[in-house]
Every structure is written in structure tokens, then in C-alpha cells.
């Protein structure tokens, strides 16, 4: 399974996460607030580790089984 995540990035911007997961901006921030999607800030910029996006997808797949 391939994702829309850039292979050279370790952390993604929120718009990149939106594209990768095909979710709205508010849904991505809801996932971050509810601790379903790990993130960190660097200055004022919010970043989501690529591994956190992959883990979120794995968790969703496991929940649907």
C-alpha cells in the first residue's frame, strides 16, 4: 500500500497530512487534540511525524477488522 507522503520527509505539515489521509483540516486537528495522531510544534508550526500517520492508519485498519 502506498501513501501520498513525501518519502524524504520525517515530519509533515498539516496540509500534507490532510492530503495523505484525505481528511479536512478540522478533522486532522481533532485527531491531534484527541491524541489519536501524535504531533509536535516547532515555533508556531505544527508537525506530524510520518510514523504517526502510518500508525494512525494501522490502528484504523485494525479497528475495522
N, C-alpha and C positions, 0 to 999 in steps of 0.2 A: 504494500500500500504506500503510495507516495503522497506527500503533503505539499502545500503551496509555500512551505517555509524556505527561505533562502538558506542554502547549505553552509554558507560561510559565516552566518551569524550565530552567536551563542545566546543572545537575548533579542527579543523582538519588541518593536513599538506596538502600541495598542492597535493602530490601523492594520499592521501586519498580522496580528492575532485575529482581528476581525476577518481578514481575507482567508487566513488558514482554516479557521473554524466556520466561516460563513455565518457569522453572528453579527448582531448590531453592536454599536459602541456601548450602549447602556447594558446590554447583556454581558459583554466582556467585563465591564466594571462591576456588575452584580456578582459575577463569578469570583472576581478578585476580592470583593468585600466579604463574601461568604466563605472565603478560604478554600474554594474549590479549585482555584487557579492561583498558583504561587506567583508573586511578583515582588519587585523592589523598586525603589526610586533612586535616581541619580540626579541630584539637584531637584529640579521640578519635573523631570522626565520619568514617566512610569515605564518600566521594562518587565517583560515576562520571559523567563528562561525557556529556550526551546524544549528542554527536557520537561518542563512543567506543562507545556502544551501537549506533548506526547503522552505524559502521564494522565492528564485530563481525558484525552481520547481513549486511552486504555481503560480507565475507570468507567467511562460511559459505555464502552463495548461490554465490559464485564457485567454492568448493571442491566443491560438489555438481554443478556443470556438467560 
